[in-house]
Amino acid sequence: MKSHAPNWKVICLPLCVVGLVVTLVTWASSSPVEKTSPPPTIVETDSLTDTVQQVDRFFEREWAEKKIAAASTVSELTQLRRLSLALHGTVPSLEEIREFESMQGADRLERWTQKLLADRRFADYFSERFTRAFVGVAQGQFIIFRRDRFKAWLSEQIQENTPYDELVRKLIAGEGLWTGDPQTNFITSAVADGNLDRNKLTGSTVRAFLGQRIDCAQCHDHPFDHWKQADFEGLTAFYGQVEVQVLVVRSNRKLKYEVEDRMTLEQREVAPRVPFLTECLPAEGTLRERLAEWVTHPDNRRFERASANRVWGLLFGIPYIDPVDDLPAPTDLSQSPPGLLDILGQDFRENGYDIKRLIQIIVASRPFHLSSESESESADQIDTATYNWALFPLVRLRPEQIIGSMLQASSLKTIDQNSNLIMRGRRFFSELNFVKEYGDLGSDELNDFPGTIPQALLRMNGEFAKDNGSASPLNSVGRIASLDVPAEKRIETCYLVCLTRLPTSEERDYFLKQYQSATNQQQRVKITEDLYWALYNSPEFSWNH
């Protein structure tokens, strides 16, 4: 695992900026958006709580042994922001914040998590993240591979909460027309220049579903791990009978998998074989069906551990073990106590490989609720605490999260599947163009990345930032600037919309003075625009903390 940047205090705003914002009363007077999301997934609370407690006890032991003091718990609003960024890829809307504040009961965060998981935005966002891991970011050749169709199919599977092991089996063993059976695009994504790259399929399968890097073993034995070239060839042989035609993926039992012998330079046939857990390989079915059953077999702990590590990474921004595709071999639990991935993996397996349940456990655990600010002044101590999850890790938002949050902050209403067609279209094309200009991170979706000067300039001066930072009847700035409400309430709501928190007393007092200095409406509008621009471009906005 990597160390991360030291913690920082919140933001410094330019001295020329002032804040104005809408009040709750004003917001509530607007017509509500009809919600048609499916009901939240209900899980067995006692069982889930027990696993959460196991996770918390694991970390408490780790911290005690290493004499690490865990950070304090953050506010519910900060947790709300983390949940929204992790599950929907955007900050929460003012509408959502007010809805959450109206909820009663000590378990409202848990109930809110279930609501977010039931929302279609969760399925769409996670399908994009999983698609990057499964097939990469390339759109592929015309007709042969369509990434968008694959992502849409994956979103449906996530929305229906298809068991993860079943989903993976569909990907590995899928057959049929890519139009009617979009899961086959996992196979066709490996087609280049009309030829199927079976080595690429093997590498993708092992990395995505078993958390292992086996790619270099296609040419020679792995220099640092136990993987041998014979292991890679044996696994690739399971894809030896797959046949990809113009529109169809199918198994052809007549095909044989052959490789060139390094010594004789002649072709030799390779029989399918697995490098471990041979007893878990079924004898019946097509080669890919057998491989799929072996990968997802309940006794294959690599599968459940890799799944838990990937989901942990999607929620925190970094995986528990980094890199996500280079996990150590599972330990013998009879000889050592279970680690975090063992605890999460076991619950995942015993509860039908339920992705939503796994997410609920992780976000309910103590590390997800800890502050990212340390009381220590020592950089080494801060790094140690972050490395051991005693601090919430500071992670720069991904390009999709940046533009998603900028879009949402430009609207007081929630932008979702129930928004009007114009708003949804605007979001689609804005995201597409912004991510392209900002710099797509590619398929290595869990690697931390530094910000660049061009990225900062795009956020400050890009077309999208200028449009949404200029007062208009259609955006937050314009609606806020046109209202005759107390300045203090406007400032508070502005911070909620952009940063999902209330301003500090110092921030509030400063902006009150700026607001009071305005002599006409034009000046108030300009102050509002400047404040939004400053919040958009603050470190607090662009980092998950």
Secondary structure as UniProt FT lines:
FT   TURN            15..16
FT   HELIX           24..29
FT   HELIX           45..66
FT   HELIX           76..88
FT   HELIX           94..102
FT   TURN            106..107
FT   HELIX           108..118
FT   HELIX           120..135
FT   TURN            142..144
FT   HELIX           147..159
FT   TURN            160..161
FT   HELIX           164..173
FT   STRAND          176..177
FT   TURN            178..180
FT   HELIX           182..184
FT   HELIX           185..188
FT   TURN            189..190
FT   STRAND          191..192
FT   TURN            193..194
FT   STRAND          195..196
FT   HELIX           198..210
FT   HELIX           215..218
FT   HELIX           229..236
FT   HELIX           237..239
FT   TURN            240..241
FT   STRAND          242..244
FT   STRAND          248..251
FT   TURN            253..254
FT   STRAND          258..260
FT   TURN            262..264
FT   STRAND          267..269
FT   HELIX           278..280
FT   HELIX           287..295
FT   TURN            298..299
FT   HELIX           301..316
FT   TURN            324..325
FT   TURN            333..335
FT   HELIX           340..350
FT   TURN            351..352
FT   HELIX           355..364
FT   HELIX           366..369
FT   HELIX           379..387
FT   TURN            388..389
FT   STRAND          395..396
FT   HELIX           399..409
FT   TURN            417..418
FT   HELIX           421..438
FT   TURN            442..443
FT   TURN            445..446
FT   HELIX           453..461
FT   HELIX           463..469
FT   TURN            473..474
FT   HELIX           476..481
FT   HELIX           487..499
FT   HELIX           505..516
FT   HELIX           521..536
FT   HELIX           539..542
FT   STRAND          543..544
//
